[in-house]
Amino acid sequence: MTAKRKVKYEWDAERIKALRQYMGMTQQELSEELGTRQQTVSEWETGKYRPRGGMNRLLTLVAERAGFIYETDQTESASSEKSAGDQEGPARQSPPTPRE
């Protein structure tokens, strides 16, 4: 029997905001999707706090379900063989027009 390897996902302010915009959601709508408060999403997006524990995994599941292309700290370290000058933010697809 083989053990399933756990990957630790880390979501920072930029990635969370990019995911929300990609999904065309307001902070309130994303908070409802995640089962948290709008204020919490706002605090994540401003960098005041970072999601912890199961919320990291939940954000990853929501992102995967939405088809959001992103890089985690795990994938960034795997792609560190790129030239040092070729650093970029999280890979993203063109987001749909955000709802106001």
C-alpha positions as CSV (number, residue, x, y, z in Angstrom):
1,M,0.0,0.0,0.0
2,T,1.4,3.4,-1.0
3,A,0.9,6.4,1.1
4,K,-0.5,9.5,-0.6
5,R,1.9,12.4,-0.4
6,K,0.5,15.5,1.1
7,V,1.4,18.7,-0.6
8,K,1.3,21.9,1.5
9,Y,-0.4,24.7,-0.3
10,E,0.3,28.3,0.7
11,W,-2.0,31.1,-0.4
12,D,-0.7,34.7,-0.2
13,A,-2.6,37.9,-0.7
14,E,-1.9,38.2,-4.5
15,R,-2.9,34.6,-5.2
16,I,-6.2,34.9,-3.3
17,K,-7.2,38.1,-5.0
18,A,-6.3,36.7,-8.4
19,L,-8.4,33.6,-7.7
20,R,-11.4,35.7,-6.7
21,Q,-11.1,38.0,-9.7
22,Y,-10.6,35.0,-12.0
23,M,-13.9,33.5,-10.7
24,G,-15.6,36.9,-11.1
25,M,-16.6,37.0,-7.5
26,T,-16.8,39.8,-4.9
27,Q,-15.2,39.2,-1.5
28,Q,-18.6,38.5,-0.1
29,E,-19.3,35.8,-2.7
30,L,-16.0,34.2,-2.1
31,S,-16.4,34.3,1.6
32,E,-19.8,32.5,1.2
33,E,-18.2,29.9,-1.0
34,L,-15.5,29.2,1.6
35,G,-17.8,29.5,4.6
36,T,-16.0,32.4,6.2
37,R,-16.6,36.2,6.7
38,Q,-16.1,38.8,4.0
39,Q,-13.8,40.6,6.4
40,T,-11.6,37.5,6.6
41,V,-11.2,37.5,2.8
42,S,-10.4,41.2,2.9
43,E,-7.7,40.6,5.5
44,W,-6.2,37.8,3.4
45,E,-6.1,40.0,0.3
46,T,-4.5,42.9,2.1
47,G,-1.9,40.7,3.7
48,K,-3.0,41.3,7.2
49,Y,-3.5,37.6,7.8
50,R,-2.9,34.4,5.7
51,P,-5.2,31.5,5.6
52,R,-4.1,28.5,7.7
53,G,-4.7,24.8,7.9
54,G,-7.8,23.5,6.1
55,M,-8.5,26.9,4.5
56,N,-5.4,26.6,2.4
57,R,-6.6,23.2,1.1
58,L,-10.1,24.5,0.6
59,L,-8.8,27.5,-1.5
60,T,-6.8,24.9,-3.5
61,L,-9.9,22.8,-4.1
62,V,-12.0,25.8,-5.2
63,A,-9.2,27.0,-7.5
64,E,-8.9,23.5,-9.1
65,R,-12.6,23.3,-9.6
66,A,-12.7,26.7,-11.3
67,G,-9.7,25.8,-13.5
68,F,-7.5,28.5,-12.0
69,I,-3.9,28.0,-12.9
70,Y,-1.6,29.0,-10.1
71,E,1.8,28.2,-8.7
72,T,2.2,27.2,-5.1
73,D,5.4,27.4,-3.1
74,Q,5.8,23.7,-3.9
75,T,5.6,24.2,-7.7
76,E,7.7,27.4,-7.6
77,S,10.6,25.5,-6.0
78,A,10.3,22.8,-8.7
79,S,10.5,25.5,-11.4
80,S,13.4,27.3,-9.8
81,E,15.6,26.0,-12.6
82,K,14.4,29.0,-14.6
83,S,16.8,31.8,-15.1
84,A,17.0,34.1,-12.1
85,G,15.8,37.0,-14.1
86,D,12.7,35.1,-15.2
87,Q,10.7,35.5,-12.0
88,E,7.0,36.2,-12.3
89,G,3.9,36.1,-10.2
90,P,1.4,33.3,-10.1
91,A,0.5,32.0,-13.6
92,R,-3.0,33.1,-14.4
93,Q,-5.5,32.7,-17.2
94,S,-7.3,35.8,-18.4
95,P,-9.9,36.5,-15.8
96,P,-13.5,37.1,-16.8
97,T,-14.9,40.6,-16.4
98,P,-15.3,41.1,-12.6
99,R,-18.8,41.8,-11.2
100,E,-19.1,45.1,-9.5
